[in-house]
Amino acid sequence: ISQEQLKTINDRLEALRGIFDIDEKRELIKEDELVTQDPEFWNDPKKAEVVLKSIKNKKLWVSSYD
């Protein structure tokens, strides 16, 4: 691979990073995981399920991107 091709690939990767907002998803995962550590988290099982599904979906996006 030439330097030019490598630069083109890196530019495309950065563009995709912006489109999918992977860095923000990583931060949201951390925040949501902190919520799950609250002792009151499981008091509302339906809300807990929504949070866990949200974390799972974000992790799927991030792992697919990686």
C-alpha positions as CSV (number, residue, x, y, z in Angstrom):
1,I,0.0,0.0,0.0
2,S,1.3,3.4,-0.9
3,Q,1.4,6.4,1.4
4,E,-1.3,8.0,-0.7
5,Q,-3.6,5.0,-0.4
6,L,-3.0,4.8,3.3
7,K,-3.8,8.5,3.7
8,T,-7.0,8.0,1.7
9,I,-8.0,5.1,3.9
10,N,-7.3,7.1,7.1
11,D,-9.4,10.0,5.7
12,R,-12.3,7.7,5.0
13,L,-12.0,6.1,8.5
14,E,-12.2,9.5,10.1
15,A,-15.2,10.4,8.0
16,L,-16.9,7.3,9.1
17,R,-16.0,7.9,12.7
18,G,-17.8,11.3,12.5
19,I,-20.9,9.8,10.8
20,F,-21.3,7.0,13.3
21,D,-20.2,9.1,16.3
22,I,-18.3,6.2,17.8
23,D,-16.5,8.2,20.5
24,E,-19.8,9.5,21.8
25,K,-21.3,6.0,21.8
26,R,-18.3,4.9,23.9
27,E,-18.9,7.7,26.4
28,L,-22.6,6.9,26.6
29,I,-21.8,3.2,27.2
30,K,-19.6,4.2,30.2
31,E,-22.4,6.5,31.6
32,D,-25.0,3.9,31.2
33,E,-22.8,1.2,32.8
34,L,-22.4,3.6,35.8
35,V,-26.2,3.8,36.1
36,T,-26.4,0.0,36.3
37,Q,-24.2,0.1,39.4
38,D,-26.7,2.1,41.4
39,P,-28.3,-0.1,44.1
40,E,-31.7,1.2,43.1
41,F,-31.2,0.2,39.4
42,W,-33.1,-3.1,39.7
43,N,-36.1,-1.6,41.5
44,D,-37.7,-0.9,38.2
45,P,-37.1,-4.0,36.0
46,K,-38.6,-2.6,32.9
47,K,-36.5,0.5,33.0
48,A,-33.4,-1.6,33.8
49,E,-34.2,-3.8,30.7
50,V,-34.3,-0.7,28.5
51,V,-31.0,0.6,29.8
52,L,-29.3,-2.8,29.3
53,K,-30.7,-3.1,25.8
54,S,-29.4,0.4,25.0
55,I,-25.9,-0.6,26.3
56,K,-26.0,-3.8,24.2
57,N,-27.0,-1.9,21.0
58,K,-24.3,0.7,21.5
59,K,-21.7,-2.0,22.2
60,L,-22.7,-3.7,19.0
61,W,-22.2,-0.5,17.0
62,V,-18.8,0.1,18.5
63,S,-17.6,-3.5,18.1
64,S,-18.8,-3.6,14.5
65,Y,-16.9,-0.4,13.9
66,D,-13.8,-1.7,15.5
